[in-house]
Amino acid sequence: MKILLAEDDDVFRLLLGTLLFEDGYDVVAAPDGMKAWERLDGEGADLCVFDVDMPGMTGIDLLKRLRNDDRFSGLPVIMLTVKALVEDQLAGYKAGADEYIPKPVDADILLARIEALTRKTGKRKG
Ligand SMILES: [Mg+2]
């Protein structure tokens, strides 16, 4: 099962990518929204984890673009961001997020939420 990770912070992208990989997922990591879109457009994914604040295309813009594409309208998307205000979270859900998780997040909680989302889609690790 492939997770597309979009995160502009190099350290956090590496940490998060390693966490997901060690938990048994295939990980495709992109440093901004446009590169994430190119990867998704080209090879697809089974679940996405997007930061919000990124240079160029933000995580919200990326999410909207994906939701407007029939191929990805039902793809599970988790927003993972320091933008934690109520209006930020509501904007995320309105744009089509399945989960909106403020940073910092406990690693086990993030993995549990990914598992909960993938239970619905029937996708498995590996
Ligand atoms: Mg960021």
Backbone and ligand atoms as CSV (ligand in chain L), in Angstrom:
chain,resi,resn,atom,element,x,y,z
A,1,MET,N,N,0.835,-1.193,0.000
A,1,MET,CA,C,0.000,0.000,0.000
A,1,MET,C,C,0.873,1.246,0.000
A,2,LYS,N,N,0.568,2.149,-0.912
A,2,LYS,CA,C,1.440,3.312,-1.115
A,2,LYS,C,C,0.853,4.586,-0.510
A,3,ILE,N,N,1.696,5.263,0.282
A,3,ILE,CA,C,1.295,6.542,0.871
A,3,ILE,C,C,2.090,7.662,0.217
A,4,LEU,N,N,1.371,8.664,-0.277
A,4,LEU,CA,C,2.017,9.857,-0.824
A,4,LEU,C,C,2.107,10.897,0.281
A,5,LEU,N,N,3.335,11.319,0.558
A,5,LEU,CA,C,3.601,12.281,1.618
A,5,LEU,C,C,4.077,13.589,0.999
A,6,ALA,N,N,3.364,14.678,1.271
A,6,ALA,CA,C,3.785,16.002,0.799
A,6,ALA,C,C,4.121,16.857,2.011
A,7,GLU,N,N,5.383,17.229,2.117
A,7,GLU,CA,C,5.852,17.978,3.297
A,7,GLU,C,C,7.099,18.752,2.890
A,8,ASP,N,N,7.090,20.078,3.118
A,8,ASP,CA,C,8.236,20.881,2.670
A,8,ASP,C,C,9.385,20.907,3.684
A,9,ASP,N,N,9.121,20.552,4.926
A,9,ASP,CA,C,10.184,20.525,5.929
A,9,ASP,C,C,11.004,19.242,5.752
A,10,ASP,N,N,12.295,19.427,5.393
A,10,ASP,CA,C,13.131,18.266,5.054
A,10,ASP,C,C,13.234,17.274,6.208
A,11,VAL,N,N,13.434,17.794,7.417
A,11,VAL,CA,C,13.618,16.911,8.567
A,11,VAL,C,C,12.335,16.144,8.872
A,12,PHE,N,N,11.213,16.871,8.863
A,12,PHE,CA,C,9.946,16.218,9.185
A,12,PHE,C,C,9.548,15.215,8.101
A,13,ARG,N,N,9.840,15.573,6.838
A,13,ARG,CA,C,9.520,14.654,5.734
A,13,ARG,C,C,10.302,13.340,5.884
A,14,LEU,N,N,11.569,13.485,6.254
A,14,LEU,CA,C,12.413,12.289,6.439
A,14,LEU,C,C,11.921,11.459,7.629
A,15,LEU,N,N,11.631,12.133,8.737
A,15,LEU,CA,C,11.156,11.431,9.937
A,15,LEU,C,C,9.848,10.694,9.669
A,16,LEU,N,N,8.931,11.421,9.064
A,16,LEU,CA,C,7.609,10.854,8.809
A,16,LEU,C,C,7.689,9.724,7.774
A,17,GLY,N,N,8.485,9.951,6.741
A,17,GLY,CA,C,8.662,8.923,5.718
A,17,GLY,C,C,9.249,7.657,6.306
A,18,THR,N,N,10.215,7.812,7.192
A,18,THR,CA,C,10.848,6.662,7.845
A,18,THR,C,C,9.855,5.937,8.740
A,19,LEU,N,N,9.078,6.713,9.482
A,19,LEU,CA,C,8.060,6.125,10.357
A,19,LEU,C,C,7.082,5.255,9.557
A,20,LEU,N,N,6.604,5.803,8.450
A,20,LEU,CA,C,5.627,5.079,7.631
A,20,LEU,C,C,6.258,3.854,6.980
A,21,PHE,N,N,7.479,4.034,6.481
A,21,PHE,CA,C,8.189,2.926,5.835
A,21,PHE,C,C,8.418,1.788,6.826
A,22,GLU,N,N,8.862,2.146,8.037
A,22,GLU,CA,C,9.151,1.114,9.044
A,22,GLU,C,C,7.873,0.439,9.534
A,23,ASP,N,N,6.744,1.091,9.337
A,23,ASP,CA,C,5.475,0.471,9.717
A,23,ASP,C,C,4.908,-0.387,8.577
A,24,GLY,N,N,5.627,-0.443,7.450
A,24,GLY,CA,C,5.250,-1.384,6.408
A,24,GLY,C,C,4.619,-0.781,5.163
A,25,TYR,N,N,4.634,0.538,5.069
A,25,TYR,CA,C,4.042,1.184,3.893
A,25,TYR,C,C,5.109,1.516,2.858
A,26,ASP,N,N,4.704,1.507,1.591
A,26,ASP,CA,C,5.536,2.103,0.549
A,26,ASP,C,C,5.314,3.599,0.629
A,27,VAL,N,N,6.377,4.374,0.564
A,27,VAL,CA,C,6.254,5.822,0.742
A,27,VAL,C,C,6.803,6.552,-0.474
A,28,VAL,N,N,6.009,7.483,-0.989
A,28,VAL,CA,C,6.463,8.410,-2.013
A,28,VAL,C,C,6.428,9.786,-1.373
A,29,ALA,N,N,7.591,10.452,-1.306
A,29,ALA,CA,C,7.658,11.730,-0.602
A,29,ALA,C,C,7.950,12.860,-1.570
A,30,ALA,N,N,7.252,13.978,-1.387
A,30,ALA,CA,C,7.440,15.149,-2.242
A,30,ALA,C,C,7.599,16.385,-1.368
A,31,PRO,N,N,8.483,17.330,-1.794
A,31,PRO,CA,C,8.766,18.498,-0.970
A,31,PRO,C,C,7.819,19.680,-1.195
A,32,ASP,N,N,6.898,19.564,-2.120
A,32,ASP,CA,C,5.912,20.643,-2.310
A,32,ASP,C,C,4.675,20.096,-3.024
A,33,GLY,N,N,3.654,20.944,-3.095
A,33,GLY,CA,C,2.385,20.498,-3.634
A,33,GLY,C,C,2.441,20.111,-5.097
A,34,MET,N,N,3.183,20.867,-5.896
A,34,MET,CA,C,3.226,20.572,-7.326
A,34,MET,C,C,3.930,19.250,-7.601
A,35,LYS,N,N,5.036,19.022,-6.915
A,35,LYS,CA,C,5.753,17.749,-7.102
A,35,LYS,C,C,4.892,16.579,-6.616
A,36,ALA,N,N,4.144,16.813,-5.538
A,36,ALA,CA,C,3.251,15.768,-5.034
A,36,ALA,C,C,2.179,15.462,-6.074
A,37,TRP,N,N,1.633,16.509,-6.692
A,37,TRP,CA,C,0.616,16.312,-7.719
A,37,TRP,C,C,1.174,15.524,-8.899
A,38,GLU,N,N,2.404,15.868,-9.313
A,38,GLU,CA,C,3.024,15.162,-10.447
A,38,GLU,C,C,3.195,13.679,-10.152
A,39,ARG,N,N,3.602,13.369,-8.920
A,39,ARG,CA,C,3.760,11.962,-8.534
A,39,ARG,C,C,2.405,11.249,-8.517
A,40,LEU,N,N,1.415,11.920,-7.945
A,40,LEU,CA,C,0.082,11.318,-7.850
A,40,LEU,C,C,-0.514,11.105,-9.238
A,41,ASP,N,N,-0.390,12.123,-10.075
A,41,ASP,CA,C,-0.916,12.074,-11.429
A,41,ASP,C,C,-0.267,10.932,-12.215
A,42,GLY,N,N,1.031,10.741,-11.991
A,42,GLY,CA,C,1.777,9.744,-12.756
A,42,GLY,C,C,1.621,8.322,-12.256
A,43,GLU,N,N,1.574,8.141,-10.956
A,43,GLU,CA,C,1.621,6.772,-10.424
A,43,GLU,C,C,0.546,6.447,-9.401
A,44,GLY,N,N,-0.267,7.426,-9.017
A,44,GLY,CA,C,-1.337,7.160,-8.070
A,44,GLY,C,C,-0.830,6.922,-6.658
A,45,ALA,N,N,-1.733,6.683,-5.727
A,45,ALA,CA,C,-1.396,6.384,-4.335
A,45,ALA,C,C,-2.638,5.768,-3.699
A,46,ASP,N,N,-2.456,5.151,-2.529
A,46,ASP,CA,C,-3.584,4.553,-1.819
A,46,ASP,C,C,-4.078,5.426,-0.681
A,47,LEU,N,N,-3.215,6.332,-0.232
A,47,LEU,CA,C,-3.570,7.262,0.837
A,47,LEU,C,C,-2.587,8.420,0.773
A,48,CYS,N,N,-3.031,9.605,1.199
A,48,CYS,CA,C,-2.155,10.779,1.164
A,48,CYS,C,C,-2.044,11.410,2.544
A,49,VAL,N,N,-0.857,11.936,2.842
A,49,VAL,CA,C,-0.650,12.751,4.030
A,49,VAL,C,C,-0.039,14.064,3.547
A,50,PHE,N,N,-0.784,15.160,3.738
A,50,PHE,CA,C,-0.342,16.450,3.218
A,50,PHE,C,C,-0.128,17.462,4.331
A,51,ASP,N,N,0.994,18.152,4.262
A,51,ASP,CA,C,1.203,19.374,5.027
A,51,ASP,C,C,0.323,20.453,4.387
A,52,VAL,N,N,0.060,21.546,5.103
A,52,VAL,CA,C,-0.725,22.636,4.521
A,52,VAL,C,C,0.190,23.722,3.961
A,53,ASP,N,N,1.045,24.298,4.811
A,53,ASP,CA,C,1.935,25.362,4.347
A,53,ASP,C,C,3.115,24.776,3.584
A,54,MET,N,N,3.089,24.972,2.267
A,54,MET,CA,C,4.198,24.543,1.416
A,54,MET,C,C,4.363,25.596,0.328
A,55,PRO,N,N,5.583,25.773,-0.192
A,55,PRO,CA,C,5.796,26.769,-1.244
A,55,PRO,C,C,5.063,26.381,-2.526
A,56,GLY,N,N,4.609,27.402,-3.274
A,56,GLY,CA,C,3.892,27.114,-4.519
A,56,GLY,C,C,2.488,26.653,-4.211
A,57,MET,N,N,2.192,25.409,-4.545
A,57,MET,CA,C,0.867,24.867,-4.295
A,57,MET,C,C,0.753,24.396,-2.838
A,58,THR,N,N,-0.168,24.982,-2.099
A,58,THR,CA,C,-0.334,24.573,-0.696
A,58,THR,C,C,-1.021,23.212,-0.625
A,59,GLY,N,N,-1.022,22.642,0.573
A,59,GLY,CA,C,-1.696,21.368,0.767
A,59,GLY,C,C,-3.184,21.465,0.497
A,60,ILE,N,N,-3.787,22.602,0.803
A,60,ILE,CA,C,-5.223,22.796,0.554
A,60,ILE,C,C,-5.494,22.862,-0.949
A,61,ASP,N,N,-4.649,23.602,-1.674
A,61,ASP,CA,C,-4.814,23.676,-3.136
A,61,ASP,C,C,-4.631,22.299,-3.778
A,62,LEU,N,N,-3.651,21.575,-3.270
A,62,LEU,CA,C,-3.394,20.219,-3.763
A,62,LEU,C,C,-4.609,19.322,-3.514
A,63,LEU,N,N,-5.166,19.444,-2.326
A,63,LEU,CA,C,-6.340,18.647,-1.963
A,63,LEU,C,C,-7.535,18.975,-2.863
A,64,LYS,N,N,-7.752,20.258,-3.103
A,64,LYS,CA,C,-8.866,20.661,-3.974
A,64,LYS,C,C,-8.683,20.111,-5.388
A,65,ARG,N,N,-7.451,20.206,-5.870
A,65,ARG,CA,C,-7.158,19.729,-7.221
A,65,ARG,C,C,-7.435,18.233,-7.339
A,66,LEU,N,N,-7.018,17.520,-6.333
A,66,LEU,CA,C,-7.202,16.064,-6.313
A,66,LEU,C,C,-8.690,15.693,-6.244
A,67,ARG,N,N,-9.441,16.433,-5.432
A,67,ARG,CA,C,-10.869,16.137,-5.284
A,67,ARG,C,C,-11.657,16.466,-6.548
A,68,ASN,N,N,-11.096,17.330,-7.389
A,68,ASN,CA,C,-11.752,17.675,-8.640
A,68,ASN,C,C,-11.405,16.717,-9.772
A,69,ASP,N,N,-10.596,15.709,-9.454
A,69,ASP,CA,C,-10.191,14.725,-10.447
A,69,ASP,C,C,-10.896,13.407,-10.112
A,70,ASP,N,N,-11.653,12.878,-11.057
A,70,ASP,CA,C,-12.438,11.663,-10.807
A,70,ASP,C,C,-11.599,10.488,-10.301
A,71,ARG,N,N,-10.336,10.436,-10.718
A,71,ARG,CA,C,-9.473,9.327,-10.301
A,71,ARG,C,C,-9.217,9.345,-8.796
A,72,PHE,N,N,-9.239,10.542,-8.217
A,72,PHE,CA,C,-8.808,10.683,-6.824
A,72,PHE,C,C,-9.894,11.216,-5.894
A,73,SER,N,N,-11.118,11.276,-6.388
A,73,SER,CA,C,-12.168,11.901,-5.572
A,73,SER,C,C,-12.430,11.124,-4.280
A,74,GLY,N,N,-12.148,9.802,-4.279
A,74,GLY,CA,C,-12.389,9.015,-3.075
A,74,GLY,C,C,-11.121,8.605,-2.333
A,75,LEU,N,N,-9.991,9.152,-2.739
A,75,LEU,CA,C,-8.707,8.800,-2.129
A,75,LEU,C,C,-8.614,9.349,-0.703
A,76,PRO,N,N,-8.276,8.508,0.288
A,76,PRO,CA,C,-8.177,9.017,1.667
A,76,PRO,C,C,-7.049,10.034,1.819
A,77,VAL,N,N,-7.350,11.178,2.395
A,77,VAL,CA,C,-6.357,12.235,2.588
A,77,VAL,C,C,-6.368,12.711,4.033
A,78,ILE,N,N,-5.178,12.693,4.625
A,78,ILE,CA,C,-4.979,13.236,5.976
A,78,ILE,C,C,-4.170,14.518,5.862
A,79,MET,N,N,-4.679,15.601,6.431
A,79,MET,CA,C,-3.898,16.825,6.522
A,79,MET,C,C,-3.170,16.797,7.862
A,80,LEU,N,N,-1.860,17.085,7.824
A,80,LEU,CA,C,-1.035,17.049,9.031
A,80,LEU,C,C,-0.273,18.365,9.091
A,81,THR,N,N,-0.622,19.243,10.017
A,81,THR,CA,C,-0.167,20.623,9.924
A,81,THR,C,C,-0.130,21.326,11.276
A,82,VAL,N,N,0.705,22.371,11.349
A,82,VAL,CA,C,0.717,23.205,12.556
A,82,VAL,C,C,-0.462,24.178,12.553
A,83,LYS,N,N,-1.131,24.321,11.410
A,83,LYS,CA,C,-2.278,25.242,11.332
A,83,LYS,C,C,-3.475,24.580,12.024
A,84,ALA,N,N,-3.688,24.940,13.274
A,84,ALA,CA,C,-4.624,24.172,14.103
A,84,ALA,C,C,-5.874,24.958,14.506
A,85,LEU,N,N,-6.026,26.188,14.006
A,85,LEU,CA,C,-7.215,26.959,14.364
A,85,LEU,C,C,-8.469,26.254,13.840
A,86,VAL,N,N,-9.580,26.528,14.511
A,86,VAL,CA,C,-10.845,25.915,14.089
A,86,VAL,C,C,-11.118,26.221,12.621
A,87,GLU,N,N,-10.895,27.479,12.204
A,87,GLU,CA,C,-11.189,27.810,10.800
A,87,GLU,C,C,-10.243,27.103,9.826
A,88,ASP,N,N,-9.004,26.871,10.264
A,88,ASP,CA,C,-8.075,26.111,9.416
A,88,ASP,C,C,-8.572,24.678,9.232
A,89,GLN,N,N,-9.003,24.098,10.338
A,89,GLN,CA,C,-9.468,22.713,10.280
A,89,GLN,C,C,-10.731,22.594,9.422
A,90,LEU,N,N,-11.637,23.558,9.591
A,90,LEU,CA,C,-12.870,23.538,8.806
A,90,LEU,C,C,-12.575,23.720,7.320
A,91,ALA,N,N,-11.592,24.593,7.000
A,91,ALA,CA,C,-11.211,24.790,5.593
A,91,ALA,C,C,-10.663,23.493,5.011
A,92,GLY,N,N,-9.926,22.749,5.818
A,92,GLY,CA,C,-9.386,21.470,5.374
A,92,GLY,C,C,-10.493,20.469,5.072
A,93,TYR,N,N,-11.442,20.362,5.986
A,93,TYR,CA,C,-12.547,19.421,5.759
A,93,TYR,C,C,-13.400,19.846,4.573
A,94,LYS,N,N,-13.600,21.166,4.455
A,94,LYS,CA,C,-14.398,21.670,3.345
A,94,LYS,C,C,-13.724,21.382,1.997
A,95,ALA,N,N,-12.401,21.414,1.998
A,95,ALA,CA,C,-11.657,21.135,0.757
A,95,ALA,C,C,-11.637,19.643,0.432
A,96,GLY,N,N,-12.061,18.803,1.413
A,96,GLY,CA,C,-12.155,17.381,1.110
A,96,GLY,C,C,-11.283,16.458,1.940
A,97,ALA,N,N,-10.708,16.975,3.041
A,97,ALA,CA,C,-9.866,16.118,3.892
A,97,ALA,C,C,-10.719,15.085,4.630
A,98,ASP,N,N,-10.158,13.892,4.815
A,98,ASP,CA,C,-10.828,12.873,5.626
A,98,ASP,C,C,-10.460,13.031,7.098
A,99,GLU,N,N,-9.231,13.469,7.334
A,99,GLU,CA,C,-8.748,13.719,8.695
A,99,GLU,C,C,-7.948,15.008,8.675
A,100,TYR,N,N,-8.022,15.746,9.759
A,100,TYR,CA,C,-7.207,16.956,9.890
A,100,TYR,C,C,-6.516,16.857,11.238
A,101,ILE,N,N,-5.208,16.651,11.219
A,101,ILE,CA,C,-4.468,16.387,12.444
A,101,ILE,C,C,-3.455,17.504,12.706
A,102,PRO,N,N,-3.629,18.250,13.805
A,102,PRO,CA,C,-2.649,19.280,14.143
A,102,PRO,C,C,-1.335,18.660,14.610
A,103,LYS,N,N,-0.208,19.270,14.185
A,103,LYS,CA,C,1.109,18.893,14.702
A,103,LYS,C,C,1.300,19.596,16.048
A,104,PRO,N,N,2.065,19.049,16.972
A,104,PRO,CA,C,2.703,17.740,16.848
A,104,PRO,C,C,1.704,16.626,17.077
A,105,VAL,N,N,1.926,15.497,16.406
A,105,VAL,CA,C,1.042,14.349,16.607
A,105,VAL,C,C,1.880,13.191,17.131
A,106,ASP,N,N,1.314,12.426,18.035
A,106,ASP,CA,C,1.965,11.213,18.512
A,106,ASP,C,C,2.049,10.215,17.344
A,107,ALA,N,N,3.226,9.625,17.161
A,107,ALA,CA,C,3.443,8.731,16.014
A,107,ALA,C,C,2.436,7.578,15.999
A,108,ASP,N,N,2.174,6.999,17.165
A,108,ASP,CA,C,1.254,5.859,17.209
A,108,ASP,C,C,-0.178,6.267,16.860
A,109,ILE,N,N,-0.544,7.489,17.241
A,109,ILE,CA,C,-1.881,7.985,16.902
A,109,ILE,C,C,-2.004,8.167,15.389
A,110,LEU,N,N,-0.966,8.735,14.775
A,110,LEU,CA,C,-1.002,8.915,13.322
A,110,LEU,C,C,-1.139,7.560,12.615
A,111,LEU,N,N,-0.346,6.589,13.039
A,111,LEU,CA,C,-0.414,5.263,12.419
A,111,LEU,C,C,-1.793,4.628,12.631
A,112,ALA,N,N,-2.360,4.844,13.806
A,112,ALA,CA,C,-3.689,4.288,14.095
A,112,ALA,C,C,-4.755,4.931,13.210
A,113,ARG,N,N,-4.624,6.224,12.953
A,113,ARG,CA,C,-5.608,6.893,12.097
A,113,ARG,C,C,-5.473,6.442,10.650
A,114,ILE,N,N,-4.230,6.225,10.218
A,114,ILE,CA,C,-4.016,5.707,8.867
A,114,ILE,C,C,-4.657,4.325,8.743
A,115,GLU,N,N,-4.439,3.496,9.763
A,115,GLU,CA,C,-5.042,2.156,9.748
A,115,GLU,C,C,-6.560,2.237,9.715
A,116,ALA,N,N,-7.114,3.158,10.485
A,116,ALA,CA,C,-8.571,3.303,10.536
A,116,ALA,C,C,-9.118,3.701,9.173
A,117,LEU,N,N,-8.422,4.598,8.488
A,117,LEU,CA,C,-8.865,5.023,7.159
A,117,LEU,C,C,-8.719,3.891,6.145
A,118,THR,N,N,-7.636,3.132,6.240
A,118,THR,CA,C,-7.404,2.079,5.255
A,118,THR,C,C,-8.344,0.894,5.495
A,119,ARG,N,N,-8.834,0.751,6.717
A,119,ARG,CA,C,-9.830,-0.283,6.991
A,119,ARG,C,C,-11.059,-0.077,6.098
A,120,LYS,N,N,-11.402,1.166,5.910
A,120,LYS,CA,C,-12.577,1.483,5.096
A,120,LYS,C,C,-12.342,1.208,3.611
A,121,THR,N,N,-11.094,1.436,3.161
A,121,THR,CA,C,-10.824,1.266,1.729
A,121,THR,C,C,-10.422,-0.157,1.396
A,122,GLY,N,N,-10.139,-0.975,2.432
A,122,GLY,CA,C,-9.771,-2.360,2.195
A,122,GLY,C,C,-8.344,-2.562,1.732
A,123,LYS,N,N,-7.542,-1.482,1.779
A,123,LYS,CA,C,-6.137,-1.595,1.364
A,123,LYS,C,C,-5.325,-2.198,2.497
A,124,ARG,N,N,-4.272,-2.912,2.124
A,124,ARG,CA,C,-3.378,-3.526,3.106
A,124,ARG,C,C,-1.972,-2.978,2.973
A,125,LYS,N,N,-1.207,-3.132,4.052
A,125,LYS,CA,C,0.214,-2.745,4.000
A,125,LYS,C,C,0.970,-3.615,2.998
A,126,GLY,N,N,2.092,-3.081,2.527
A,126,GLY,CA,C,2.976,-3.848,1.635
A,126,GLY,C,C,2.788,-3.472,0.202
L,1,MG,MG,MG,5.152,23.225,5.739
